[in-house]
């Protein structure tokens, strides 16, 4: 709990020591890994106005996209959703995804293994 000393290392694949990262201090490429540990994979996506990520999939993953700033048109398969700052989208990685920035935008994307259900 708060005030306790954090233990270093990992326990059964879970991070014990908290990892703290600043989105503003990450590399300037569009896809920048937020944390050193790979699970769940967490990426900062920075796009310029009218920049689009080509359609692609992430099979076997559940995805959460949190729009931090800007405005994004998120195309999932054949349907497009407009996201505004503070909004989150959750979807399966088997669908075809293609985000497009309407204006300069930053999002945090979290990839987690999908349940077998």
C-alpha positions as CSV (number, residue, x, y, z in Angstrom):
1,X,0.0,0.0,0.0
2,X,1.1,3.7,0.0
3,X,4.1,4.4,2.1
4,X,5.4,0.8,1.9
5,X,8.7,0.2,0.2
6,X,8.3,-1.3,-3.3
7,X,10.1,-4.5,-4.0
8,X,12.2,-4.8,-7.1
9,X,11.9,-7.4,-9.7
10,X,9.0,-9.4,-11.1
11,X,6.6,-11.9,-9.5
12,X,4.9,-14.4,-11.8
13,X,5.2,-12.1,-14.9
14,X,3.7,-9.1,-13.0
15,X,5.7,-5.9,-12.4
16,X,6.4,-5.4,-8.7
17,X,8.3,-2.1,-8.9
18,X,6.2,0.6,-10.6
19,X,7.3,1.9,-13.9
20,X,6.8,5.7,-14.4
21,X,7.0,7.2,-17.9
22,X,6.3,10.6,-19.4
23,X,4.7,10.7,-22.9
24,X,6.5,13.9,-23.7
25,X,9.9,12.4,-23.1
26,X,9.5,9.4,-25.4
27,X,11.2,9.2,-28.8
28,X,9.6,11.3,-31.5
29,X,8.7,8.4,-33.9
30,X,5.0,7.7,-34.3
31,X,5.1,4.5,-32.3
32,X,7.1,4.8,-29.1
33,X,7.2,2.0,-26.4
34,X,6.1,3.6,-23.1
35,X,7.5,1.1,-20.7
36,X,10.6,-1.2,-20.8
37,X,8.6,-4.3,-19.8
38,X,6.6,-5.8,-22.6
39,X,3.4,-6.8,-20.9
40,X,1.0,-5.3,-21.4
41,X,2.6,-3.6,-24.4
42,X,1.9,0.1,-24.1
43,X,2.7,2.5,-26.9
44,X,2.4,6.2,-27.4
45,X,1.0,7.0,-30.9
46,X,1.8,10.5,-32.1
47,X,0.3,11.5,-35.5
48,X,0.5,14.7,-37.5
49,X,-2.7,16.2,-39.0
50,X,-4.0,13.9,-41.8
51,X,-1.4,11.2,-41.0
52,X,-2.9,7.7,-41.2
53,X,-1.6,4.4,-39.9
54,X,-2.1,1.9,-42.7
55,X,-4.8,-0.8,-42.2
56,X,-3.4,-3.7,-40.1
57,X,-4.4,-6.2,-37.4
58,X,-3.1,-7.4,-34.1
59,X,-4.4,-11.0,-33.9
60,X,-4.8,-12.5,-30.4
61,X,-4.7,-9.1,-28.7
62,X,-7.3,-7.0,-27.0
63,X,-6.6,-3.3,-27.5
64,X,-7.5,-0.1,-25.6
65,X,-6.8,3.2,-27.3
66,X,-6.9,6.4,-25.1
67,X,-6.9,9.6,-27.0
68,X,-4.9,12.1,-25.0
69,X,-5.0,15.1,-27.3
70,X,-6.2,16.0,-30.8
71,X,-8.9,14.3,-32.8
72,X,-8.7,10.9,-34.5
73,X,-10.9,9.0,-36.9
74,X,-10.5,5.4,-35.9
75,X,-11.5,2.9,-38.6
76,X,-12.3,-0.6,-37.4
77,X,-13.0,-2.9,-40.3
78,X,-15.6,-0.9,-42.3
79,X,-16.8,1.4,-39.6
80,X,-15.2,4.7,-38.6
81,X,-15.5,6.3,-35.1
82,X,-14.4,9.9,-34.2
83,X,-12.5,10.1,-30.9
84,X,-11.9,13.3,-28.9
85,X,-9.5,13.9,-26.1
86,X,-10.2,11.8,-23.0
87,X,-12.2,9.2,-24.9
88,X,-11.2,5.5,-25.0
89,X,-11.9,2.8,-27.5
90,X,-11.6,-1.0,-26.7
91,X,-11.7,-3.5,-29.5
92,X,-10.3,-6.9,-30.6
93,X,-7.1,-7.0,-32.5
94,X,-8.5,-9.4,-35.1
95,X,-10.4,-6.5,-36.7
96,X,-8.6,-4.3,-39.3
97,X,-7.6,-1.0,-37.6
98,X,-6.5,2.3,-39.2
99,X,-6.4,5.5,-37.2
100,X,-6.2,8.8,-39.0
101,X,-5.4,12.1,-37.2
102,X,-7.8,14.9,-38.1
103,X,-5.4,17.3,-36.3
104,X,-2.1,16.6,-34.5
105,X,-2.9,13.9,-32.0
106,X,-1.4,11.8,-29.3
107,X,-2.9,8.5,-28.0
108,X,-1.8,5.8,-25.6
109,X,-2.5,2.3,-27.0
110,X,-2.4,-0.8,-24.7
111,X,-2.2,-4.3,-26.1
112,X,-3.1,-7.3,-23.9
113,X,-3.4,-11.0,-24.7
114,X,-7.0,-11.8,-25.6
115,X,-9.0,-14.3,-23.6
116,X,-9.5,-17.6,-25.2
117,X,-13.3,-17.3,-24.7
